[in-house]
Structure formats: C-alpha cells, structure tokens
Amino acid sequence: MADGEVSEVSFEVPIERSSWVVMRVLGSSHINSVWVVVDGKEVRTSKRSAQWCLDSVDQCWSQKERFIARAELADTRAAFAHARKEYRKRLAESPVEAK
C-alpha cells in the first residue's frame, strides 16, 4: 500500500535465467531494479528488445547525422558504430524471443 509506511513483504518467484526484477506498488510506483544472476550468466534481453535497440540507434543516426559538427563527426560515427556492435552482440546472445 502506498501510504508512506514501511511494509514487510515476502514471496518466492522462480527465475530461470539472469534477469532484473522490480516490485510495483499498484497505481503508484516501483522499486529500483534488482539484478538476479543465474548460473553466472549475464542478463540478456529478448531478441525482439535487442533488435528494437539496434533499430533505434539506426533511426537516431538517420535523424542526427546531418546536424553533427564536422569536427565531431568522426568521434560520433565511432560512438554509433560501437553502439551497433554492442546491440548486435546482445542480439546474438539473447536466448529468447519476446512473448
């Protein structure tokens, strides 16, 4: 209950793969995420989410490229290339499709 009072909660939830989880106060907010590591494996999102992030980098670049100062263009291209590389890596490592 979002009444300003501290409330103790306890529950069990099966977590099959490394994930982040939050607890929501219905109609109010949620706690900061808690990272849960299973079998020492890194958290990886669904393939759909990883593809969305990769597509977003490309969309952002398509809209901003023409506004980047010439002196900053090489560094900016490198930063966007790095982001694409990381999201492609995450896409390849993503074990599941989104539901």
DSSP file (Angstrom, degrees, kcal/mol; ACC not computed):
  #  RESIDUE AA STRUCTURE BP1 BP2  ACC     N-H-->O    O-->H-N    N-H-->O    O-->H-N    TCO  KAPPA ALPHA  PHI   PSI    X-CA   Y-CA   Z-CA
    1    1 A M              0   0    0      0, 0.0     2,-1.8     0, 0.0     3,-0.2   0.000 360.0 360.0 360.0 133.1    0.0    0.0    0.0
    2    2 A A        +     0   0    0     24,-0.2    23,-0.0     1,-0.2     0, 0.0  -0.527 360.0 121.2 -87.0  71.2    1.4    3.4   -0.9
    3    3 A D  S    S-     0   0    0     -2,-1.8    -1,-0.2     2,-0.3     3,-0.1   0.277  86.0-103.1-117.7   9.5    0.7    5.1    2.4
    4    4 A G  S    S+     0   0    0      1,-0.3     2,-0.3    -3,-0.2    -2,-0.1   0.387  85.3 118.8  85.2  -4.4    4.2    6.1    3.4
    5    5 A E  S    S-     0   0    0     -4,-0.2     2,-0.4     1,-0.0    -1,-0.3  -0.683  70.9-111.3 -94.7 149.1    4.5    3.3    5.9
    6    6 A V        -     0   0    0     -2,-0.3     2,-0.4    -3,-0.1    -1,-0.0  -0.660  36.8-169.6 -77.6 129.6    7.2    0.6    5.7
    7    7 A S        -     0   0    0     -2,-0.4     2,-0.4    -6,-0.0     0, 0.0  -0.983  16.2-136.1-124.3 132.3    5.6   -2.8    4.9
    8    8 A E        -     0   0    0     -2,-0.4     2,-0.3     2,-0.0    -2,-0.0  -0.710  26.4-177.8 -85.8 135.0    7.4   -6.1    5.0
    9    9 A V        -     0   0    0     -2,-0.4     2,-0.3     2,-0.0    -2,-0.0  -0.947   9.1-176.8-130.5 153.8    6.8   -8.4    2.1
   10   10 A S        +     0   0    0     -2,-0.3     2,-0.3     2,-0.0    -2,-0.0  -0.975  16.2 142.4-150.2 134.8    7.9  -11.9    1.4
   11   11 A F        -     0   0    0     -2,-0.3     2,-0.4     2,-0.0    -2,-0.0  -0.977  36.1-128.0-162.6 164.6    7.4  -14.1   -1.6
   12   12 A E        +     0   0    0     -2,-0.3    -2,-0.0     2,-0.0     0, 0.0  -0.966  22.8 177.9-120.7 139.2    9.1  -16.7   -3.8
   13   13 A V        -     0   0    0     -2,-0.4     2,-0.3     2,-0.0    -2,-0.0  -0.986  30.0-121.8-140.7 129.5    9.3  -16.5   -7.6
   14   14 A P        -     0   0    0      0, 0.0     2,-0.5     0, 0.0    -2,-0.0  -0.548  25.6-169.5 -71.9 129.9   11.1  -18.9   -9.9
   15   15 A I        -     0   0    0     -2,-0.3     3,-0.1     1,-0.1     4,-0.1  -0.965   8.2-178.8-122.6 113.2   13.7  -17.2  -12.0
   16   16 A E        +     0   0    0     -2,-0.5     2,-0.3     1,-0.1    -1,-0.1   0.740  66.7  21.2 -87.0 -26.0   15.1  -19.4  -14.8
   17   17 A R  S    S-     0   0    0     20,-0.0    -1,-0.1    27,-0.0    19,-0.1  -0.958  99.8 -73.0-141.3 159.0   17.6  -17.1  -16.3
   18   18 A S        +     0   0    0     20,-0.4    26,-0.7    -2,-0.3     2,-0.3  -0.236  69.4 146.5 -53.9 135.2   19.5  -14.0  -15.3
   19   19 A S  E     -A   36   0A   0     17,-2.1    17,-3.3    24,-0.2     2,-0.4  -0.915  47.9-110.9-155.7 172.5   17.2  -11.1  -15.2
   20   20 A W  E     -A   35   0A   0     -2,-0.3     2,-0.3    15,-0.2    15,-0.2  -0.970  34.6-170.5-116.3 145.0   16.3   -7.8  -13.5
   21   21 A V  E     -A   34   0A   0     13,-2.3    13,-2.6    -2,-0.4     2,-0.3  -0.923   8.3-170.2-131.5 154.5   13.1   -7.7  -11.4
   22   22 A V        -     0   0    0     -2,-0.3     2,-0.5    11,-0.2    11,-0.1  -0.948  19.2-133.5-137.1 160.1   11.1   -4.9   -9.7
   23   23 A M        -     0   0    0     -2,-0.3     8,-2.2     9,-0.2     2,-0.4  -0.978  25.0-147.7-115.5 128.6    8.2   -4.9   -7.3
   24   24 A R  E     -B   30   0B   0     -2,-0.5     2,-0.8     6,-0.2     6,-0.3  -0.760  11.9-143.9-100.6 139.0    5.4   -2.5   -8.2
   25   25 A V  E >>  -B   29   0B   0      4,-3.4     3,-2.6    -2,-0.4     4,-1.2  -0.901  43.5-114.5 -93.3 106.3    3.2   -0.6   -5.8
   26   26 A L  T 34 S+     0   0    0     -2,-0.8   -24,-0.2     1,-0.3     4,-0.0  -0.124  93.2   4.0 -51.4 126.7    0.0   -0.8   -7.8
   27   27 A G  T 34 S+     0   0    0      1,-0.1    -1,-0.3     2,-0.0    -3,-0.0   0.558 131.9  55.1  78.2   8.1   -1.1    2.6   -9.0
   28   28 A S  T <4 S-     0   0    0     -3,-2.6     2,-0.3     1,-0.4    -2,-0.2   0.575 101.3 -60.4-133.3 -70.5    1.9    4.4   -7.6
   29   29 A S  E  <  -B   25   0B   0     -4,-1.2    -4,-3.4    -6,-0.0    -1,-0.4  -0.864  38.5-112.9-165.4-171.3    5.5    3.4   -8.5
   30   30 A H  E     -B   24   0B   0     -6,-0.3    -6,-0.2    -2,-0.3     3,-0.1  -0.977  29.2-104.0-144.0 161.9    8.0    0.6   -8.3
   31   31 A I        -     0   0    0     -8,-2.2     3,-0.1    -2,-0.3     2,-0.0  -0.218  51.9 -80.5 -73.1 168.4   11.3   -0.1   -6.5
   32   32 A N        -     0   0    0      1,-0.1    -9,-0.2   -10,-0.1    -1,-0.2  -0.366  63.1 -88.6 -63.0 152.9   14.7    0.2   -8.2
   33   33 A S        -     0   0    0    -11,-0.1     2,-0.5    -3,-0.1   -11,-0.2  -0.310  34.1-146.9 -67.4 149.6   15.5   -2.9  -10.2
   34   34 A V  E     -A   21   0A   0    -13,-2.6   -13,-2.3    -3,-0.1     2,-0.5  -0.982  13.5-137.7-116.6 125.7   17.3   -5.8   -8.6
   35   35 A W  E     -A   20   0A   0     -2,-0.5     2,-0.5   -15,-0.2   -15,-0.2  -0.740  16.8-164.9 -89.6 126.9   19.6   -7.8  -10.8
   36   36 A V  E     -A   19   0A   0    -17,-3.3   -17,-2.1    -2,-0.5     2,-0.5  -0.953   3.0-158.3-115.0 121.5   19.4  -11.5  -10.4
   37   37 A V        -     0   0    0     -2,-0.5     2,-0.5   -19,-0.2     5,-0.1  -0.882   5.6-165.6-104.5 125.9   22.3  -13.7  -11.8
   38   38 A V  S >  S-     0   0    0     -2,-0.5     3,-1.9     3,-0.5   -20,-0.4  -0.946  72.1 -13.4-113.2 126.8   21.5  -17.3  -12.5
   39   39 A D  T 3  S-     0   0    0     -2,-0.5    -1,-0.2     1,-0.3     3,-0.1   0.761 117.9 -70.0  56.1  29.4   24.4  -19.8  -13.1
   40   40 A G  T 3  S+     0   0    0      1,-0.2     2,-0.3    -3,-0.1    -1,-0.3   0.603  97.2 140.3  69.7  11.5   26.9  -16.9  -13.5
   41   41 A K    <   -     0   0    0     -3,-1.9    -3,-0.5     1,-0.1    -1,-0.2  -0.654  53.7-112.3 -92.0 144.8   25.3  -15.8  -16.8
   42   42 A E        -     0   0    0     -2,-0.3     2,-0.3     1,-0.1   -24,-0.2  -0.280  37.3 -95.7 -68.8 156.4   24.9  -12.2  -17.8
   43   43 A V        -     0   0    0    -24,-0.1     2,-0.4   -26,-0.1   -24,-0.2  -0.585  47.2-178.3 -71.1 130.2   21.4  -10.7  -18.1
   44   44 A R        -     0   0    0    -26,-0.7     3,-0.1    -2,-0.3    47,-0.0  -0.997  15.9-138.3-133.5 140.8   20.3  -10.7  -21.7
   45   45 A T        -     0   0    0     -2,-0.4    51,-0.5     1,-0.2     2,-0.1  -0.107  38.7 -74.6 -83.4-177.0   17.0   -9.4  -23.1
   46   46 A S  B  >  -c   96   0C   0     49,-0.1     4,-2.3    48,-0.1    51,-0.2  -0.408  41.5-113.3 -74.4 159.3   14.7  -10.9  -25.6
   47   47 A K  H  > S+     0   0    0     49,-2.9     4,-2.5     1,-0.2     5,-0.2   0.886 117.8  56.2 -59.4 -38.8   15.8  -10.9  -29.3
   48   48 A R  H  > S+     0   0    0     48,-0.3     4,-2.2     1,-0.2    -1,-0.2   0.918 108.6  45.6 -61.9 -44.0   12.9   -8.5  -30.0
   49   49 A S  H  > S+     0   0    0      2,-0.2     4,-2.2     1,-0.2    -1,-0.2   0.904 112.6  50.4 -67.2 -41.1   14.1   -6.0  -27.5
   50   50 A A  H  X S+     0   0    0     -4,-2.3     4,-2.2     1,-0.2    -2,-0.2   0.902 111.4  48.8 -63.8 -40.1   17.7   -6.2  -28.6
   51   51 A Q  H  X S+     0   0    0     -4,-2.5     4,-2.9     2,-0.2     5,-0.2   0.892 108.2  54.4 -66.0 -38.9   16.6   -5.6  -32.2
   52   52 A W  H  X S+     0   0    0     -4,-2.2     4,-2.1     2,-0.2    -2,-0.2   0.915 109.2  48.2 -59.5 -43.4   14.4   -2.7  -31.1
   53   53 A C  H  X S+     0   0    0     -4,-2.2     4,-1.9     2,-0.2    -2,-0.2   0.925 112.2  48.5 -63.9 -44.6   17.5   -1.1  -29.5
   54   54 A L  H  X S+     0   0    0     -4,-2.2     4,-1.9     1,-0.2    -2,-0.2   0.926 112.1  48.6 -61.2 -45.4   19.6   -1.7  -32.6
   55   55 A D  H  X S+     0   0    0     -4,-2.9     4,-2.5     1,-0.2    -1,-0.2   0.866 108.2  55.9 -62.3 -36.1   16.9   -0.2  -34.9
   56   56 A S  H  X S+     0   0    0     -4,-2.1     4,-2.8     2,-0.2    -1,-0.2   0.874 104.3  52.5 -65.7 -37.5   16.7    2.8  -32.5
   57   57 A V  H  X S+     0   0    0     -4,-1.9     4,-2.5     2,-0.2    -1,-0.2   0.936 111.4  47.0 -62.2 -45.5   20.4    3.5  -32.9
   58   58 A D  H  X S+     0   0    0     -4,-1.9     4,-2.3     2,-0.2    -2,-0.2   0.908 113.2  48.5 -63.3 -41.9   20.0    3.5  -36.7
   59   59 A Q  H  X S+     0   0    0     -4,-2.5     4,-1.3     2,-0.2    -2,-0.2   0.924 111.5  49.8 -64.6 -44.0   16.9    5.7  -36.5
   60   60 A C  H  X S+     0   0    0     -4,-2.8     4,-1.9     1,-0.2     3,-0.5   0.930 111.4  49.1 -59.9 -45.9   18.7    8.2  -34.2
   61   61 A W  H  X S+     0   0    0     -4,-2.5     4,-2.5     1,-0.2    -1,-0.2   0.914 106.8  55.6 -60.2 -43.3   21.7    8.3  -36.5
   62   62 A S  H  < S+     0   0    0     -4,-2.3     4,-0.2     1,-0.2    -1,-0.2   0.802 114.6  40.1 -62.5 -27.6   19.5    8.9  -39.6
   63   63 A Q  H  < S+     0   0    0     -4,-1.3    -1,-0.2    -3,-0.5    -2,-0.2   0.740 123.5  35.5 -91.7 -25.3   17.9   11.9  -37.9
   64   64 A K  H >X S+     0   0    0     -4,-1.9     3,-2.1    -5,-0.2     4,-0.6   0.689  89.8  87.5-103.8 -22.1   21.0   13.5  -36.2
   65   65 A E  G >< S+     0   0    0     -4,-2.5     3,-1.5     1,-0.3    -3,-0.1   0.870  88.2  52.5 -49.8 -46.1   23.9   12.8  -38.6
   66   66 A R  G 34 S+     0   0    0      1,-0.3    -1,-0.3    -4,-0.2    -2,-0.1   0.660 107.7  52.9 -69.5 -14.0   23.3   16.0  -40.7
   67   67 A F  G <4 S+     0   0    0     -3,-2.1     2,-0.3     2,-0.1    -1,-0.3   0.458  82.4 108.4 -98.9  -1.8   23.4   18.2  -37.5
   68   68 A I  S << S-     0   0    0     -3,-1.5     5,-0.1    -4,-0.6    -3,-0.0  -0.610  76.7-111.1 -83.2 132.7   26.7   16.9  -36.1
   69   69 A A    >>  -     0   0    0     -2,-0.3     3,-1.6     1,-0.1     4,-0.9  -0.299  22.2-122.1 -61.1 141.6   29.6   19.3  -36.4
   70   70 A R  H >> S+     0   0    0      1,-0.3     3,-0.8     2,-0.2     4,-0.5   0.869 112.9  56.4 -53.1 -40.3   32.3   18.3  -38.8
   71   71 A A  H 34 S+     0   0    0      1,-0.2    -1,-0.3     2,-0.1     4,-0.2   0.734 114.0  39.8 -66.3 -21.4   34.9   18.4  -36.0
   72   72 A E  H <> S+     0   0    0     -3,-1.6     4,-2.3     1,-0.1    -1,-0.2   0.455  90.2  93.0-104.1  -4.1   32.8   15.9  -34.0
   73   73 A L  H <X S+     0   0    0     -4,-0.9     4,-3.0    -3,-0.8     5,-0.2   0.895  83.1  49.8 -63.6 -44.6   31.7   13.6  -36.9
   74   74 A A  H  X S+     0   0    0     -4,-0.5     4,-2.1     1,-0.2    -1,-0.2   0.930 114.6  44.8 -62.0 -45.1   34.5   11.0  -36.7
   75   75 A D  H  > S+     0   0    0     -4,-0.2     4,-2.2     2,-0.2    -1,-0.2   0.884 114.2  49.8 -65.5 -37.9   34.0   10.5  -32.9
   76   76 A T  H  X S+     0   0    0     -4,-2.3     4,-2.5     2,-0.2     5,-0.2   0.914 109.2  50.7 -68.8 -42.4   30.3   10.4  -33.3
   77   77 A R  H  X S+     0   0    0     -4,-3.0     4,-2.5     1,-0.2    -1,-0.2   0.918 111.0  50.3 -58.7 -42.4   30.4    7.9  -36.1
   78   78 A A  H  X S+     0   0    0     -4,-2.1     4,-2.3    -5,-0.2    -2,-0.2   0.900 109.8  50.2 -63.5 -40.8   32.7    5.7  -33.9
   79   79 A A  H  X S+     0   0    0     -4,-2.2     4,-2.2     2,-0.2    -2,-0.2   0.917 112.6  45.8 -65.0 -43.1   30.3    6.0  -30.9
   80   80 A F  H  X S+     0   0    0     -4,-2.5     4,-2.5     2,-0.2    -2,-0.2   0.882 111.7  52.3 -67.4 -37.6   27.3    4.9  -33.0
   81   81 A A  H  X S+     0   0    0     -4,-2.5     4,-2.4    -5,-0.2    -2,-0.2   0.900 109.2  50.4 -63.3 -40.0   29.4    2.1  -34.6
   82   82 A H  H  X S+     0   0    0     -4,-2.3     4,-2.5     2,-0.2    -2,-0.2   0.918 109.8  50.1 -63.5 -43.6   30.2    0.9  -31.1
   83   83 A A  H  X S+     0   0    0     -4,-2.2     4,-2.6     1,-0.2     5,-0.2   0.928 111.1  48.8 -61.4 -44.6   26.6    1.0  -30.0
   84   84 A R  H  X S+     0   0    0     -4,-2.5     4,-2.6     1,-0.2     5,-0.2   0.926 110.8  50.9 -60.2 -44.2   25.6   -1.0  -33.1
   85   85 A K  H  X S+     0   0    0     -4,-2.4     4,-2.1     1,-0.2    -1,-0.2   0.918 111.8  47.3 -59.7 -44.9   28.3   -3.6  -32.4
   86   86 A E  H  X S+     0   0    0     -4,-2.5     4,-2.5     1,-0.2    -1,-0.2   0.911 112.9  47.4 -66.0 -42.7   27.2   -4.0  -28.8
   87   87 A Y  H  X S+     0   0    0     -4,-2.6     4,-2.4     2,-0.2    -1,-0.2   0.868 110.8  51.9 -69.1 -34.2   23.5   -4.3  -29.7
   88   88 A R  H  X S+     0   0    0     -4,-2.6     4,-2.2    -5,-0.2    -1,-0.2   0.899 110.3  49.9 -64.5 -38.8   24.4   -6.9  -32.4
   89   89 A K  H  X S+     0   0    0     -4,-2.1     4,-1.8    -5,-0.2    -2,-0.2   0.933 111.6  47.6 -62.6 -46.4   26.3   -8.8  -29.8
   90   90 A R  H  X S+     0   0    0     -4,-2.5     4,-1.2     1,-0.2    -2,-0.2   0.890 109.9  53.6 -62.8 -39.0   23.4   -8.7  -27.4
   91   91 A L  H  < S+     0   0    0     -4,-2.4     3,-0.5     1,-0.2    -1,-0.2   0.922 109.7  47.3 -61.1 -44.1   21.1   -9.8  -30.2
   92   92 A A  H  < S+     0   0    0     -4,-2.2    -1,-0.2     1,-0.2    -2,-0.2   0.830 115.6  45.8 -66.1 -31.7   23.3  -12.8  -30.9
   93   93 A E  H  < S+     0   0    0     -4,-1.8    -1,-0.2    -5,-0.2    -2,-0.2   0.566  83.0 113.6 -88.5  -9.7   23.4  -13.6  -27.2
   94   94 A S     <  -     0   0    0     -4,-1.2   -48,-0.1    -3,-0.5   -47,-0.1  -0.476  49.8-163.9 -69.0 122.9   19.7  -13.2  -26.5
   95   95 A P        +     0   0    0      0, 0.0     2,-0.3     0, 0.0    -1,-0.2   0.646  61.1  45.3 -84.9 -13.2   18.3  -16.6  -25.6
   96   96 A V  B     -c   46   0C   0    -51,-0.5   -49,-2.9   -52,-0.0     2,-0.3  -0.917  68.1-127.2-135.9 154.6   14.6  -15.9  -26.0
   97   97 A E        -     0   0    0     -2,-0.3     2,-0.1   -51,-0.2   -51,-0.0  -0.666  45.9 -98.8 -87.1 152.6   12.0  -14.4  -28.3
   98   98 A A              0   0    0     -2,-0.3    -1,-0.1     1,-0.1   -53,-0.0  -0.394 360.0 360.0 -69.8 150.9    9.7  -11.9  -26.7
   99   99 A K              0   0    0     -2,-0.1    -1,-0.1    -3,-0.0    -2,-0.0   0.440 360.0 360.0 -88.1 360.0    6.3  -13.2  -25.7
